[in-house]
Amino acid sequence: MATNRLIQKSWTSKKEISIEADHIAIRTKTIKDEMEYIIKLGELGFETIKRTDKTANLSFYTFLVFTMLDTYLLVTTWYSKGPLAELILWMFGFIFFAALCLYSFSQRNKEIIYLGGGQKVLELLAAKPDKQTVLLFIDEIHAAIRAYYKNKYSHFDSSIPYDVKISTLSWLKEMKAITNEEFEDLSARQKTESIIGFKSQEDHR
């Protein structure tokens, strides 16, 4: 189900993205700090870039080796009835490296989506909370951008030349901010207003 807010949580961070009337509000919280900022809808575009971050793979395999080594030492010490202190040492080592291994595993092949095409870029995790929710939220952002452009650029001052108005409306139609029917209606309206304005100017002469 689409919503105007998306919450993305991981083991060490939380990111909340909200769609407002003319901007996107982002709030992030990590172990180290908290941050709030906004991206104006006019600063975003419709480009979508997907990337898979594999930097955690090396950490995962490294910690996996240490976990297996600690497991071997723990079992060997247990069966050989070694010192209790040594047994406790290998036990804590196993827990420590197993936790790091599990965390690294959760970060492997992390899919990231970048929303660009404008002055700013918005970064989203592709599967938090799930892929379908993220894709629906991206559609919501694109719809908000189109609505923003429609509200801002589909109303014209009477002094603006007719060809500039039509060019602007064509641009709005191209980005799907207005439908074909709206384009035809607005174009006809601007043409009528231009003719009336032209006649008014002649009447004053």
ChimeraX attribute file (.defattr): number of C-alpha atoms within 10 A of each C-alpha:
attribute: neighborCount
match mode: 1-to-1
recipient: residues
	/A:1	6
	/A:2	14
	/A:3	14
	/A:4	15
	/A:5	16
	/A:6	21
	/A:7	15
	/A:8	18
	/A:9	16
	/A:10	13
	/A:11	10
	/A:12	10
	/A:13	14
	/A:14	15
	/A:15	20
	/A:16	15
	/A:17	20
	/A:18	17
	/A:19	22
	/A:20	15
	/A:21	11
	/A:22	16
	/A:23	19
	/A:24	22
	/A:25	16
	/A:26	19
	/A:27	15
	/A:28	17
	/A:29	15
	/A:30	14
	/A:31	9
	/A:32	7
	/A:33	8
	/A:34	12
	/A:35	10
	/A:36	11
	/A:37	10
	/A:38	15
	/A:39	17
	/A:40	17
	/A:41	23
	/A:42	16
	/A:43	15
	/A:44	21
	/A:45	20
	/A:46	16
	/A:47	12
	/A:48	13
	/A:49	12
	/A:50	14
	/A:51	13
	/A:52	12
	/A:53	13
	/A:54	12
	/A:55	13
	/A:56	18
	/A:57	15
	/A:58	12
	/A:59	16
	/A:60	21
	/A:61	14
	/A:62	15
	/A:63	21
	/A:64	19
	/A:65	14
	/A:66	17
	/A:67	22
	/A:68	14
	/A:69	15
	/A:70	22
	/A:71	18
	/A:72	14
	/A:73	18
	/A:74	21
	/A:75	14
	/A:76	13
	/A:77	17
	/A:78	15
	/A:79	8
	/A:80	8
	/A:81	10
	/A:82	12
	/A:83	11
	/A:84	11
	/A:85	9
	/A:86	13
	/A:87	18
	/A:88	13
	/A:89	14
	/A:90	22
	/A:91	16
	/A:92	13
	/A:93	19
	/A:94	21
	/A:95	14
	/A:96	15
	/A:97	21
	/A:98	21
	/A:99	14
	/A:100	18
	/A:101	21
	/A:102	13
	/A:103	17
	/A:104	20
	/A:105	18
	/A:106	15
	/A:107	18
	/A:108	17
	/A:109	14
	/A:110	16
	/A:111	17
	/A:112	17
	/A:113	20
	/A:114	16
	/A:115	21
	/A:116	17
	/A:117	14
	/A:118	13
	/A:119	11
	/A:120	14
	/A:121	17
	/A:122	15
	/A:123	12
	/A:124	19
	/A:125	20
	/A:126	21
	/A:127	16
	/A:128	18
	/A:129	14
	/A:130	11
	/A:131	13
	/A:132	14
	/A:133	17
	/A:134	22
	/A:135	15
	/A:136	16
	/A:137	21
	/A:138	20
	/A:139	15
	/A:140	17
	/A:141	25
	/A:142	20
	/A:143	13
	/A:144	21
	/A:145	26
	/A:146	22
	/A:147	17
	/A:148	18
	/A:149	18
	/A:150	17
	/A:151	11
	/A:152	11
	/A:153	14
	/A:154	17
	/A:155	12
	/A:156	14
	/A:157	7
	/A:158	11
	/A:159	8
	/A:160	10
	/A:161	12
	/A:162	17
	/A:163	11
	/A:164	11
	/A:165	20
	/A:166	19
	/A:167	12
	/A:168	15
	/A:169	22
	/A:170	18
	/A:171	14
	/A:172	19
	/A:173	18
	/A:174	12
	/A:175	14
	/A:176	16
	/A:177	25
	/A:178	21
	/A:179	13
	/A:180	13
	/A:181	10
	/A:182	14
	/A:183	18
	/A:184	15
	/A:185	12
	/A:186	18
	/A:187	18
	/A:188	13
	/A:189	12
	/A:190	20
	/A:191	16
	/A:192	12
	/A:193	14
	/A:194	17
	/A:195	13
	/A:196	12
	/A:197	14
	/A:198	11
	/A:199	11
	/A:200	11
	/A:201	10
	/A:202	9
	/A:203	8
	/A:204	6
	/A:205	5
